[in-house]
Amino acid sequence: MQPTTPIQSTTVSTAMPGRTDTGDTIETFVWVEEHDWLYALLQSGLNVSPKFRVPDLISACVSQLLAQEDASDRLFGYLGAELIMRAPGTPRRKESMWRDQYQQLQALQRSPSNRYPNPQFQLDQLTTACVALACREDRSGATTLRHARINIVRRSAIGKVILSA
């Protein structure tokens, strides 16, 4: 992946996500290489009308993976064979994702695949793996953008139900 200029509000960190989440988004970290792909997709000519922001893109990567039948196997297969071989101190960039997709990742984080005797992967590793697999599936990002649209429709439908109650 070609290096890109990071978003100015984004910071490089090796810390874990904090519990400073408020509202509809949750703070997470994404490893630098995958963040670079997200930023390139953010700036892509495909990302128009509406222009999705990074929380939309990260959440779309999660949805894209979870839409597949073998999602858990693919995720933990990638984590256990590829991400695990990277330096553990690899810098991460702080970002946000939508709460719905965070909760889906949290369920995977609590699953038997992430418990003893298996290695325990953290949220930033799960998030990064989703982005990496989305990039691998469709480097152009068109599939990820389609999932961002689907996520907006789902949030909109939920909002309509809440408002009508």
TIBAZA-178739 format. One record per atom (N, C-alpha, C): residue number from 1; residue in three letters; chain; atom name; x negated, y negated, z negated. Coordinates in pm, 1 decimal, decimal comma, always signed. Example, Ala and Ser with C-alpha at 12.3 -4.5 7.8 and 13.67 -1.06 7.14 Angstrom:
2
 resi resn chain name        u        v        w
    1  ALA     A    N  -1319,0   +569,0   -780,0
    1  ALA     A   CA  -1230,0   +450,0   -780,0
    1  ALA     A    C  -1320,0   +330,0   -780,0
    2  SER     A    N  -1285,0   +225,0   -708,0
    2  SER     A   CA  -1367,0   +106,0   -714,0
    2  SER     A    C  -1290,0     -3,0   -787,0
This chain:
165
 resi resn chain name        u        v        w
    1  MET     A    N    -83,7   +118,5     +0,0
    1  MET     A   CA     +0,0     +0,0     +0,0
    1  MET     A    C    -87,7   -124,1     +0,0
    2  GLN     A    N    -46,0   -221,3    +75,7
    2  GLN     A   CA   -121,8   -344,3    +84,4
    2  GLN     A    C    -93,1   -431,3    -36,9
    3  PRO     A    N   -197,1   -492,3    -96,0
    3  PRO     A   CA   -173,1   -581,1   -209,5
    3  PRO     A    C    -93,2   -702,8   -165,8
    4  THR     A    N     -7,6   -747,7   -253,1
    4  THR     A   CA    +71,2   -866,8   -227,5
    4  THR     A    C    +56,8   -961,2   -344,8
    5  THR     A    N    +99,0  -1082,3   -324,3
    5  THR     A   CA    +96,5  -1178,7   -432,8
    5  THR     A    C   +209,8  -1146,0   -528,3
    6  PRO     A    N   +180,0  -1128,0   -657,2
    6  PRO     A   CA   +286,5  -1092,4   -751,4
    6  PRO     A    C   +382,3  -1208,3   -773,8
    7  ILE     A    N   +503,0  -1174,4   -815,5
    7  ILE     A   CA   +600,4  -1275,5   -853,3
    7  ILE     A    C   +542,4  -1354,4   -969,1
    8  GLN     A    N   +553,9  -1486,0   -965,7
    8  GLN     A   CA   +488,3  -1568,3  -1066,2
    8  GLN     A    C   +533,5  -1538,7  -1207,8
    9  SER     A    N   +660,8  -1503,7  -1226,4
    9  SER     A   CA   +708,1  -1479,6  -1361,9
    9  SER     A    C   +670,2  -1341,7  -1413,3
   10  THR     A    N   +611,4  -1260,2  -1328,7
   10  THR     A   CA   +575,4  -1124,8  -1365,8
   10  THR     A    C   +438,2  -1123,8  -1431,6
   11  THR     A    N   +425,3  -1044,9  -1536,2
   11  THR     A   CA   +298,7  -1035,9  -1606,6
   11  THR     A    C   +242,3   -896,1  -1595,8
   12  VAL     A    N   +111,9   -883,9  -1598,4
   12  VAL     A   CA    +47,3   -753,6  -1598,6
   12  VAL     A    C    +29,4   -712,2  -1743,3
   13  SER     A    N    +65,8   -587,3  -1772,5
   13  SER     A   CA    +58,7   -540,3  -1909,4
   13  SER     A    C    +35,3   -391,1  -1911,3
   14  THR     A    N    -20,6   -342,2  -2019,3
   14  THR     A   CA    -28,0   -198,2  -2041,5
   14  THR     A    C    +55,8   -160,6  -2162,8
   15  ALA     A    N   +134,1   -255,8  -2213,2
   15  ALA     A   CA   +221,0   -231,5  -2329,0
   15  ALA     A    C   +347,2   -158,2  -2285,5
   16  MET     A    N   +419,9   -109,5  -2381,8
   16  MET     A   CA   +546,6    -42,2  -2354,8
   16  MET     A    C   +658,6   -145,3  -2358,4
   17  PRO     A    N   +773,4   -114,1  -2295,5
   17  PRO     A   CA   +883,5   -209,4  -2294,1
   17  PRO     A    C   +931,8   -240,2  -2434,4
   18  GLY     A    N   +972,6   -365,5  -2454,5
   18  GLY     A   CA  +1020,8   -407,7  -2585,2
   18  GLY     A    C  +1170,4   -391,7  -2597,1
   19  ARG     A    N  +1220,5   -414,6  -2711,5
   19  ARG     A   CA  +1364,2   -405,5  -2736,0
   19  ARG     A    C  +1425,7   -544,7  -2733,6
   20  THR     A    N  +1382,6   -627,3  -2641,5
   20  THR     A   CA  +1434,4   -762,7  -2633,0
   20  THR     A    C  +1548,0   -771,9  -2532,3
   21  ASP     A    N  +1608,6   -657,1  -2499,7
   21  ASP     A   CA  +1712,7   -654,1  -2398,9
   21  ASP     A    C  +1839,3   -723,2  -2449,2
   22  THR     A    N  +1895,5   -805,5  -2364,7
   22  THR     A   CA  +2022,0   -869,3  -2394,1
   22  THR     A    C  +2103,0   -869,7  -2266,0
   23  GLY     A    N  +2231,8   -858,7  -2278,8
   23  GLY     A   CA  +2316,4   -865,1  -2161,7
   23  GLY     A    C  +2316,2   -737,1  -2080,5
   24  ASP     A    N  +2322,9   -754,0  -1949,7
   24  ASP     A   CA  +2341,0   -641,8  -1859,2
   24  ASP     A    C  +2211,2   -580,2  -1809,5
   25  THR     A    N  +2097,9   -640,4  -1839,6
   25  THR     A   CA  +1970,8   -586,2  -1792,8
   25  THR     A    C  +1883,2   -545,5  -1910,8
   26  ILE     A    N  +1790,7   -454,6  -1882,0
   26  ILE     A   CA  +1698,1   -401,0  -1980,6
   26  ILE     A    C  +1556,9   -421,8  -1928,6
   27  GLU     A    N  +1467,9   -457,6  -2016,2
   27  GLU     A   CA  +1327,2   -477,4  -1980,1
   27  GLU     A    C  +1258,4   -342,5  -1960,9
   28  THR     A    N  +1176,9   -334,2  -1857,4
   28  THR     A   CA  +1097,3   -214,7  -1831,9
   28  THR     A    C   +965,1   -258,4  -1770,2
   29  PHE     A    N   +878,6   -163,8  -1747,4
   29  PHE     A   CA   +752,2   -190,0  -1679,4
   29  PHE     A    C   +741,9    -97,7  -1559,3
   30  VAL     A    N   +677,4   -148,0  -1455,6
   30  VAL     A   CA   +652,5    -69,6  -1334,6
   30  VAL     A    C   +503,5    -77,5  -1306,0
   31  TRP     A    N   +444,3    +35,5  -1273,3
   31  TRP     A   CA   +302,5    +38,3  -1242,4
   31  TRP     A    C   +275,5    -46,5  -1118,0
   32  VAL     A    N   +157,1   -104,0  -1112,1
   32  VAL     A   CA   +123,6   -206,1  -1012,9
   32  VAL     A    C   +146,6   -161,3   -868,0
   33  GLU     A    N   +102,2    -43,6   -831,7
   33  GLU     A   CA   +114,8     +1,1   -692,4
   33  GLU     A    C   +261,3     +4,2   -648,1
   34  GLU     A    N   +348,3    +57,1   -732,8
   34  GLU     A   CA   +490,7    +62,8   -699,7
   34  GLU     A    C   +552,9    -76,0   -705,3
   35  HIS     A    N   +505,4   -160,7   -795,7
   35  HIS     A   CA   +555,8   -297,6   -801,4
   35  HIS     A    C   +523,0   -372,2   -672,1
   36  ASP     A    N   +405,8   -346,3   -617,6
   36  ASP     A   CA   +367,9   -410,6   -491,4
   36  ASP     A    C   +465,3   -374,0   -379,7
   37  TRP     A    N   +509,1   -247,0   -375,8
   37  TRP     A   CA   +606,4   -206,4   -274,7
   37  TRP     A    C   +740,0   -277,2   -299,5
   38  LEU     A    N   +784,0   -284,6   -426,3
   38  LEU     A   CA   +907,9   -355,4   -458,2
   38  LEU     A    C   +901,2   -501,4   -414,1
   39  TYR     A    N   +788,0   -564,9   -440,3
   39  TYR     A   CA   +773,5   -705,5   -403,4
   39  TYR     A    C   +775,7   -722,4   -251,3
   40  ALA     A    N   +712,1   -628,1   -179,9
   40  ALA     A   CA   +715,9   -633,4    -32,7
   40  ALA     A    C   +859,2   -616,2    +16,3
   41  LEU     A    N   +935,7   -527,9    -47,8
   41  LEU     A   CA  +1075,9   -509,4    -10,5
   41  LEU     A    C  +1157,5   -634,0    -44,4
   42  LEU     A    N  +1128,1   -695,6   -156,7
   42  LEU     A   CA  +1194,4   -819,9   -195,6
   42  LEU     A    C  +1177,9   -925,8    -86,8
   43  GLN     A    N  +1057,6   -934,1    -28,4
   43  GLN     A   CA  +1025,7  -1034,6    +72,6
   43  GLN     A    C  +1059,9   -989,5   +215,0
   44  SER     A    N  +1101,1   -863,5   +230,5
   44  SER     A   CA  +1127,1   -805,2   +361,3
   44  SER     A    C  +1241,5   -874,6   +434,4
   45  GLY     A    N  +1231,2   -874,3   +565,1
   45  GLY     A   CA  +1339,0   -926,4   +648,8
   45  GLY     A    C  +1465,9   -842,4   +640,4
   46  LEU     A    N  +1456,8   -721,3   +587,6
   46  LEU     A   CA  +1575,4   -636,9   +567,4
   46  LEU     A    C  +1655,9   -681,0   +445,9
   47  ASN     A    N  +1592,7   -752,9   +353,7
   47  ASN     A   CA  +1656,4   -793,1   +228,4
   47  ASN     A    C  +1724,4   -928,6   +245,9
   48  VAL     A    N  +1840,4   -925,3   +311,7
   48  VAL     A   CA  +1914,9  -1048,8   +336,8
   48  VAL     A    C  +2064,1  -1025,4   +315,1
   49  SER     A    N  +2131,1  -1129,3   +277,6
   49  SER     A   CA  +2276,6  -1138,6   +273,4
   49  SER     A    C  +2345,0  -1022,8   +203,3
   50  PRO     A    N  +2339,1  -1008,4    +75,7
   50  PRO     A   CA  +2267,7  -1093,5    -18,3
   50  PRO     A    C  +2122,1  -1050,0    -31,0
   51  LYS     A    N  +2042,1  -1139,6    -82,4
   51  LYS     A   CA  +1901,9  -1107,4   -108,6
   51  LYS     A    C  +1894,9  -1048,1   -248,8
   52  PHE     A    N  +1855,8   -921,2   -254,5
   52  PHE     A   CA  +1848,3   -852,5   -382,4
   52  PHE     A    C  +1722,6   -892,8   -456,7
   53  ARG     A    N  +1734,1   -900,1   -587,1
   53  ARG     A   CA  +1620,7   -930,9   -673,0
   53  ARG     A    C  +1562,3   -801,0   -727,8
   54  VAL     A    N  +1448,7   -811,5   -796,8
   54  VAL     A   CA  +1377,9   -692,4   -844,2
   54  VAL     A    C  +1465,4   -603,0   -933,2
   55  PRO     A    N  +1546,3   -655,1  -1028,3
   55  PRO     A   CA  +1630,8   -563,1  -1106,2
   55  PRO     A    C  +1724,1   -479,7  -1017,7
   56  ASP     A    N  +1775,5   -542,0   -910,9
   56  ASP     A   CA  +1859,7   -468,3   -816,3
   56  ASP     A    C  +1780,0   -358,7   -746,7
   57  LEU     A    N  +1656,9   -391,1   -708,3
   57  LEU     A   CA  +1574,1   -295,7   -634,0
   57  LEU     A    C  +1530,0   -178,8   -721,8
   58  ILE     A    N  +1488,1   -207,7   -843,8
   58  ILE     A   CA  +1447,8    -99,7   -935,0
   58  ILE     A    C  +1567,7     -8,8   -961,6
   59  SER     A    N  +1681,2    -68,2   -992,4
   59  SER     A   CA  +1800,9    +10,2  -1020,4
   59  SER     A    C  +1843,4    +91,1   -898,6
   60  ALA     A    N  +1827,0    +34,4   -780,6
   60  ALA     A   CA  +1860,1   +106,9   -658,1
   60  ALA     A    C  +1768,5   +227,8   -639,6
   61  CYS     A    N  +1642,9   +214,8   -675,6
   61  CYS     A   CA  +1549,7   +328,5   -666,9
   61  CYS     A    C  +1595,3   +441,3   -759,0
   62  VAL     A    N  +1641,6   +405,4   -878,8
   62  VAL     A   CA  +1692,2   +505,3   -973,4
   62  VAL     A    C  +1816,6   +572,6   -913,9
   63  SER     A    N  +1909,8   +493,7   -863,2
   63  SER     A   CA  +2032,4   +547,1   -804,0
   63  SER     A    C  +2001,9   +634,8   -682,5
   64  GLN     A    N  +1905,8   +592,2   -604,1
   64  GLN     A   CA  +1866,5   +666,2   -484,5
   64  GLN     A    C  +1819,1   +806,6   -522,6
   65  LEU     A    N  +1737,9   +815,3   -626,7
   65  LEU     A   CA  +1689,7   +945,2   -671,5
   65  LEU     A    C  +1804,2  +1027,7   -729,3
   66  LEU     A    N  +1884,5   +965,8   -815,6
   66  LEU     A   CA  +1989,1  +1039,7   -885,9
   66  LEU     A    C  +2103,4  +1081,8   -794,8
   67  ALA     A    N  +2111,3  +1027,0   -675,0
   67  ALA     A   CA  +2213,0  +1067,7   -578,1
   67  ALA     A    C  +2179,6  +1204,0   -516,8
   68  GLN     A    N  +2059,2  +1251,5   -540,8
   68  GLN     A   CA  +2015,4  +1378,5   -483,6
   68  GLN     A    C  +2041,3  +1492,7   -581,7
   69  GLU     A    N  +2073,9  +1609,0   -526,3
   69  GLU     A   CA  +2106,6  +1725,1   -608,3
   69  GLU     A    C  +1992,9  +1767,6   -700,0
   70  ASP     A    N  +1871,0  +1761,1   -652,1
   70  ASP     A   CA  +1754,7  +1809,1   -727,9
   70  ASP     A    C  +1678,4  +1694,7   -794,0
   71  ALA     A    N  +1750,7  +1590,9   -835,9
   71  ALA     A   CA  +1688,1  +1468,3   -887,3
   71  ALA     A    C  +1592,3  +1494,2  -1003,3
   72  SER     A    N  +1636,0  +1568,0  -1102,2
   72  SER     A   CA  +1551,9  +1592,3  -1219,3
   72  SER     A    C  +1426,1  +1669,9  -1180,7
   73  ASP     A    N  +1441,6  +1771,4  -1097,4
   73  ASP     A   CA  +1325,8  +1850,4  -1053,9
   73  ASP     A    C  +1227,0  +1764,2   -975,7
   74  ARG     A    N  +1279,4  +1681,0   -886,0
   74  ARG     A   CA  +1191,9  +1593,5   -807,0
   74  ARG     A    C  +1118,9  +1494,7   -897,0
   75  LEU     A    N  +1192,1  +1434,3   -990,8
   75  LEU     A   CA  +1133,3  +1334,5  -1080,1
   75  LEU     A    C  +1022,8  +1396,0  -1165,2
   76  PHE     A    N  +1054,2  +1503,9  -1235,6
   76  PHE     A   CA   +954,7  +1563,1  -1324,8
   76  PHE     A    C   +844,3  +1634,1  -1247,2
   77  GLY     A    N   +875,2  +1679,8  -1126,2
   77  GLY     A   CA   +771,0  +1735,4  -1039,8
   77  GLY     A    C   +669,4  +1629,5  -1001,3
   78  TYR     A    N   +718,7  +1510,8   -965,0
   78  TYR     A   CA   +629,0  +1399,3   -930,3
   78  TYR     A    C   +548,0  +1355,7  -1052,2
   79  LEU     A    N   +615,4  +1341,9  -1164,5
   79  LEU     A   CA   +546,2  +1298,7  -1286,3
   79  LEU     A    C   +436,6  +1397,3  -1325,7
   80  GLY     A    N   +469,3  +1527,1  -1321,4
   80  GLY     A   CA   +376,8  +1629,1  -1367,9
   80  GLY     A    C   +267,1  +1666,4  -1270,3
   81  ALA     A    N   +281,6  +1629,3  -1143,9
   81  ALA     A   CA   +180,0  +1665,7  -1044,7
   81  ALA     A    C   +103,9  +1545,2   -989,8
   82  GLU     A    N   +167,5  +1427,7   -988,4
   82  GLU     A   CA   +103,5  +1313,2   -923,7
   82  GLU     A    C    +77,1  +1196,3  -1019,0
   83  LEU     A    N   +181,9  +1146,2  -1083,2
   83  LEU     A   CA   +161,8  +1029,5  -1170,2
   83  LEU     A    C    +67,0  +1062,1  -1285,5
   84  ILE     A    N    +74,3  +1184,2  -1333,5
   84  ILE     A   CA     -9,3  +1225,1  -1446,1
   84  ILE     A    C   -158,4  +1218,1  -1412,4
   85  MET     A    N   -192,9  +1223,0  -1285,1
   85  MET     A   CA   -333,0  +1219,7  -1243,9
   85  MET     A    C   -388,9  +1077,5  -1237,6
   86  ARG     A    N   -303,8   +977,3  -1250,9
   86  ARG     A   CA   -351,3   +838,9  -1251,3
   86  ARG     A    C   -406,4   +803,8  -1389,6
   87  ALA     A    N   -490,2   +702,8  -1392,2
   87  ALA     A   CA   -546,4   +656,8  -1519,9
   87  ALA     A    C   -432,6   +610,2  -1611,4
   88  PRO     A    N   -428,8   +658,8  -1736,1
   88  PRO     A   CA   -319,7   +621,9  -1826,4
   88  PRO     A    C   -313,0   +471,8  -1856,0
   89  GLY     A    N   -423,8   +402,2  -1843,7
   89  GLY     A   CA   -425,9   +259,1  -1871,7
   89  GLY     A    C   -395,1   +173,2  -1750,1
   90  THR     A    N   -340,8   +232,2  -1645,0
   90  THR     A   CA   -306,6   +157,1  -1525,1
   90  THR     A    C   -217,4    +38,2  -1562,0
   91  PRO     A    N   -249,8    -80,1  -1513,8
   91  PRO     A   CA   -167,2   -197,2  -1547,1
   91  PRO     A    C    -23,9   -182,4  -1496,4
   92  ARG     A    N    +66,4   -243,0  -1570,3
   92  ARG     A   CA   +206,9   -242,9  -1535,3
   92  ARG     A    C   +255,6   -386,1  -1526,6
   93  ARG     A    N   +363,8   -405,9  -1454,6
   93  ARG     A   CA   +425,3   -538,1  -1447,0
   93  ARG     A    C   +561,4   -531,1  -1513,7
   94  LYS     A    N   +588,3   -630,5  -1595,8
   94  LYS     A   CA   +715,1   -636,0  -1668,4
   94  LYS     A    C   +826,0   -681,6  -1574,9
   95  GLU     A    N   +934,4   -606,5  -1574,7
   95  GLU     A   CA  +1051,1   -637,7  -1492,7
   95  GLU     A    C  +1176,3   -600,7  -1570,4
   96  SER     A    N  +1287,9   -612,7  -1506,0
   96  SER     A   CA  +1416,4   -573,8  -1564,4
   96  SER     A    C  +1488,7   -481,2  -1468,6
   97  MET     A    N  +1580,2   -405,5  -1524,6
   97  MET     A   CA  +1667,6   -320,6  -1445,0
   97  MET     A    C  +1807,5   -329,2  -1504,6
   98  TRP     A    N  +1907,0   -288,0  -1429,4
   98  TRP     A   CA  +2043,6   -292,7  -1477,6
   98  TRP     A    C  +2065,3   -184,9  -1583,3
   99  ARG     A    N  +2146,9   -217,0  -1681,1
   99  ARG     A   CA  +2171,4   -129,7  -1795,7
   99  ARG     A    C  +2221,7     +9,7  -1754,0
  100  ASP     A    N  +2308,3    +18,4  -1654,2
  100  ASP     A   CA  +2362,1   +148,6  -1612,2
  100  ASP     A    C  +2250,8   +244,1  -1571,0
  101  GLN     A    N  +2158,1   +195,5  -1489,3
  101  GLN     A   CA  +2049,2   +281,7  -1443,0
  101  GLN     A    C  +1950,1   +309,7  -1556,4
  102  TYR     A    N  +1932,3   +214,7  -1647,2
  102  TYR     A   CA  +1849,0   +238,4  -1764,3
  102  TYR     A    C  +1906,4   +355,3  -1844,5
  103  GLN     A    N  +2037,6   +355,1  -1864,8
  103  GLN     A   CA  +2100,4   +461,6  -1941,8
  103  GLN     A    C  +2085,1   +597,3  -1872,1
  104  GLN     A    N  +2089,5   +596,8  -1740,1
  104  GLN     A   CA  +2067,9   +721,5  -1666,1
  104  GLN     A    C  +1924,8   +771,1  -1684,4
  105  LEU     A    N  +1828,8   +679,5  -1679,5
  105  LEU     A   CA  +1689,3   +719,1  -1702,3
  105  LEU     A    C  +1668,2   +764,4  -1846,4
  106  GLN     A    N  +1734,1   +697,7  -1938,6
  106  GLN     A   CA  +1722,5   +734,9  -2079,5
  106  GLN     A    C  +1774,8   +877,5  -2102,3
  107  ALA     A    N  +1880,6   +915,3  -2032,0
  107  ALA     A   CA  +1932,1  +1052,0  -2041,6
  107  ALA     A    C  +1827,5  +1151,6  -1990,2
  108  LEU     A    N  +1759,7  +1117,1  -1881,5
  108  LEU     A   CA  +1653,0  +1202,9  -1830,6
  108  LEU     A    C  +1535,9  +1208,8  -1928,6
  109  GLN     A    N  +1507,1  +1095,2  -1991,0
  109  GLN     A   CA  +1397,7  +1089,5  -2087,7
  109  GLN     A    C  +1427,1  +1179,8  -2208,2
  110  ARG     A    N  +1554,1  +1196,9  -2241,0
  110  ARG     A   CA  +1594,7  +1279,9  -2354,0
  110  ARG     A    C  +1624,0  +1424,4  -2314,2
  111  SER     A    N  +1610,0  +1455,5  -2187,4
  111  SER     A   CA  +1644,3  +1588,8  -2137,6
  111  SER     A    C  +1539,6  +1692,7  -2178,3
  112  PRO     A    N  +1577,1  +1820,4  -2171,5
  112  PRO     A   CA  +1482,3  +1927,6  -2204,6
  112  PRO     A    C  +1355,2  +1923,2  -2118,5
  113  SER     A    N  +1362,8  +1871,0  -1998,5
  113  SER     A   CA  +1244,7  +1862,5  -1911,3
  113  SER     A    C  +1138,8  +1768,4  -1966,6
  114  ASN     A    N  +1177,8  +1682,9  -2061,3
  114  ASN     A   CA  +1085,6  +1584,7  -2118,5
  114  ASN     A    C  +1059,1  +1613,9  -2266,7
  115  ARG     A    N  +1086,9  +1737,9  -2308,4
  115  ARG     A   CA  +1065,7  +1777,6  -2447,7
  115  ARG     A    C   +962,8  +1889,3  -2457,0
  116  TYR     A    N   +916,9  +1911,3  -2577,4
  116  TYR     A   CA   +821,6  +2017,9  -2605,5
  116  TYR     A    C   +874,6  +2149,3  -2549,4
  117  PRO     A    N   +794,1  +2226,2  -2481,0
  117  PRO     A   CA   +648,9  +2221,4  -2465,2
  117  PRO     A    C   +602,7  +2137,5  -2347,1
  118  ASN     A    N   +695,7  +2072,2  -2277,2
  118  ASN     A   CA   +659,9  +1986,5  -2163,6
  118  ASN     A    C   +598,7  +1856,2  -2212,8
  119  PRO     A    N   +521,1  +1788,6  -2126,8
  119  PRO     A   CA   +470,2  +1655,2  -2164,7
  119  PRO     A    C   +586,9  +1558,7  -2183,2
  120  GLN     A    N   +564,6  +1456,4  -2263,9
  120  GLN     A   CA   +667,8  +1355,2  -2287,1
  120  GLN     A    C   +632,8  +1230,2  -2206,9
  121  PHE     A    N   +714,4  +1199,1  -2106,6
  121  PHE     A   CA   +694,3  +1080,8  -2024,3
  121  PHE     A    C   +778,5   +966,3  -2078,4
  122  GLN     A    N   +724,3   +844,8  -2068,0
  122  GLN     A   CA   +789,2   +725,0  -2119,1
  122  GLN     A    C   +870,9   +656,8  -2009,4
  123  LEU     A    N   +951,9   +559,1  -2049,7
  123  LEU     A   CA  +1040,7   +489,6  -1956,9
  123  LEU     A    C   +965,3   +428,2  -1839,4
  124  ASP     A    N   +849,9   +366,7  -1864,7
  124  ASP     A   CA   +777,4   +303,8  -1753,6
  124  ASP     A    C   +731,2   +408,2  -1652,7
  125  GLN     A    N   +699,8   +528,2  -1699,1
  125  GLN     A   CA   +657,9   +634,5  -1608,2
  125  GLN     A    C   +777,2   +686,5  -1528,3
  126  LEU     A    N   +891,9   +701,3  -1593,3
  126  LEU     A   CA  +1012,9   +744,8  -1522,7
  126  LEU     A    C  +1054,8   +641,9  -1418,1
  127  THR     A    N  +1052,3   +514,8  -1456,9
  127  THR     A   CA  +1089,2   +407,4  -1365,2
  127  THR     A    C   +994,8   +404,7  -1245,7
  128  THR     A    N   +866,4   +411,2  -1273,0
  128  THR     A   CA   +765,4   +408,2  -1167,5
  128  THR     A    C   +782,6   +526,4  -1073,2
  129  ALA     A    N   +811,6   +644,0  -1127,6
  129  ALA     A   CA   +831,6   +762,5  -1044,1
  129  ALA     A    C   +951,7   +744,6   -952,1
  130  CYS     A    N  +1059,0   +685,4  -1001,2
  130  CYS     A   CA  +1176,4   +659,9   -916,1
  130  CYS     A    C  +1140,7   +567,9   -800,2
  131  VAL     A    N  +1064,1   +463,7   -829,6
  131  VAL     A   CA  +1022,9   +369,9   -724,1
  131  VAL     A    C   +931,2   +441,2   -624,1
  132  ALA     A    N   +835,8   +518,9   -674,6
  132  ALA     A   CA   +743,0   +590,4   -586,1
  132  ALA     A    C   +816,9   +687,2   -495,0
  133  LEU     A    N   +914,0   +758,8   -550,2
  133  LEU     A   CA   +989,6   +854,8   -468,8
  133  LEU     A    C  +1079,5   +784,5   -368,1
  134  ALA     A    N  +1134,6   +669,7   -404,7
  134  ALA     A   CA  +1215,1   +591,9   -309,5
  134  ALA     A    C  +1128,1   +544,5   -193,6
  135  CYS     A    N  +1009,3   +497,0   -225,7
  135  CYS     A   CA   +915,8   +451,5   -122,5
  135  CYS     A    C   +876,1   +567,2    -31,6
  136  ARG     A    N   +849,8   +682,3    -91,2
  136  ARG     A   CA   +810,7   +800,5    -14,5
  136  ARG     A    C   +923,6   +844,8    +79,2
  137  GLU     A    N  +1046,6   +836,4    +30,9
  137  GLU     A   CA  +1162,5   +879,5   +109,6
  137  GLU     A    C  +1186,8   +786,8   +229,0
  138  ASP     A    N  +1170,6   +656,8   +207,4
  138  ASP     A   CA  +1198,1   +559,9   +313,6
  138  ASP     A    C  +1112,7   +435,9   +289,9
  139  ARG     A    N   +995,1   +436,3   +348,4
  139  ARG     A   CA   +898,7   +327,2   +327,9
  139  ARG     A    C   +954,0   +190,3   +368,0
  140  SER     A    N  +1046,2   +187,2   +464,4
  140  SER     A   CA  +1103,8    +59,4   +508,0
  140  SER     A    C  +1188,6     -4,3   +398,2
  141  GLY     A    N  +1243,2    +78,2   +309,4
  141  GLY     A   CA  +1327,4    +27,3   +201,2
  141  GLY     A    C  +1474,4    +17,4   +237,0
  142  ALA     A    N  +1511,8    +52,8   +358,1
  142  ALA     A   CA  +1651,7    +41,7   +400,4
  142  ALA     A    C  +1743,6   +126,5   +311,5
  143  THR     A    N  +1699,9   +246,0   +275,3
  143  THR     A   CA  +1781,1   +332,3   +188,8
  143  THR     A    C  +1796,0   +270,1    +50,2
  144  THR     A    N  +1690,1   +213,1     -0,6
  144  THR     A   CA  +1695,5   +147,4   -131,6
  144  THR     A    C  +1791,1    +28,5   -127,7
  145  LEU     A    N  +1786,6    -49,5    -21,9
  145  LEU     A   CA  +1877,9   -163,8     -9,2
  145  LEU     A    C  +2023,1   -116,5     -0,9
  146  ARG     A    N  +2047,1     -4,6    +65,7
  146  ARG     A   CA  +2183,0    +50,9    +72,5
  146  ARG     A    C  +2230,5    +88,7    -67,7
  147  HIS     A    N  +2142,6   +148,9   -147,7
  147  HIS     A   CA  +2179,8   +184,8   -284,8
  147  HIS     A    C  +2199,9    +60,6   -371,5
  148  ALA     A    N  +2128,1    -46,9   -344,5
  148  ALA     A   CA  +2150,7   -172,9   -417,2
  148  ALA     A    C  +2292,0   -224,0   -389,1
  149  ARG     A    N  +2335,8   -212,3   -265,7
  149  ARG     A   CA  +2472,2   -253,2   -230,3
  149  ARG     A    C  +2576,1   -166,0   -301,9
  150  ILE     A    N  +2552,0    -35,7   -302,4
  150  ILE     A   CA  +2643,6    +57,2   -370,4
  150  ILE     A    C  +2652,2    +22,7   -519,2
  151  ASN     A    N  +2538,3     -8,5   -581,8
  151  ASN     A   CA  +2538,0    -44,0   -723,7
  151  ASN     A    C  +2619,4   -169,5   -750,3
  152  ILE     A    N  +2609,8   -267,3   -661,1
  152  ILE     A   CA  +2687,8   -390,8   -679,2
  152  ILE     A    C  +2837,0   -360,3   -670,7
  153  VAL     A    N  +2875,4   -276,1   -575,0
  153  VAL     A   CA  +3016,1   -238,6   -562,3
  153  VAL     A    C  +3063,6   -169,6   -689,4
  154  ARG     A    N  +2983,1    -79,5   -744,3
  154  ARG     A   CA  +3020,5    -10,2   -868,7
  154  ARG     A    C  +3034,9   -108,4   -984,2
  155  ARG     A    N  +2939,0   -201,1   -997,1
  155  ARG     A   CA  +2948,9   -300,3  -1105,8
  155  ARG     A    C  +3071,5   -388,2  -1084,7
  156  SER     A    N  +3100,9   -422,8   -961,6
  156  SER     A   CA  +3216,3   -506,0   -930,5
  156  SER     A    C  +3345,5   -433,5   -964,7
  157  ALA     A    N  +3356,4   -305,8   -932,1
  157  ALA     A   CA  +3475,9   -226,9   -963,0
  157  ALA     A    C  +3495,0   -217,3  -1113,6
  158  ILE     A    N  +3387,2   -196,1  -1187,8
  158  ILE     A   CA  +3395,1   -189,4  -1333,8
  158  ILE     A    C  +3439,9   -324,1  -1389,9
  159  GLY     A    N  +3385,6   -432,7  -1334,6
  159  GLY     A   CA  +3423,8   -567,0  -1378,9
  159  GLY     A    C  +3570,3   -595,4  -1356,3
  160  LYS     A    N  +3624,1   -550,1  -1243,4
  160  LYS     A   CA  +3766,0   -570,7  -1213,6
  160  LYS     A    C  +3854,0   -497,1  -1313,1
  161  VAL     A    N  +3815,3   -375,5  -1350,4
  161  VAL     A   CA  +3892,4   -296,6  -1447,2
  161  VAL     A    C  +3890,5   -366,7  -1582,0
  162  ILE     A    N  +3774,8   -414,7  -1624,2
  162  ILE     A   CA  +3762,8   -483,4  -1754,1
  162  ILE     A    C  +3845,7   -611,1  -1754,7
  163  LEU     A    N  +3838,5   -688,7  -1645,4
  163  LEU     A   CA  +3912,3   -814,1  -1639,1
  163  LEU     A    C  +4063,0   -792,7  -1634,5
  164  SER     A    N  +4107,5   -683,3  -1576,7
  164  SER     A   CA  +4251,4   -658,3  -1566,6
  164  SER     A    C  +4311,3   -602,4  -1695,3
  165  ALA     A    N  +4227,6   -560,6  -1788,7
  165  ALA     A   CA  +4278,4   -501,1  -1914,5
  165  ALA     A    C  +4324,9   -604,1  -2012,7
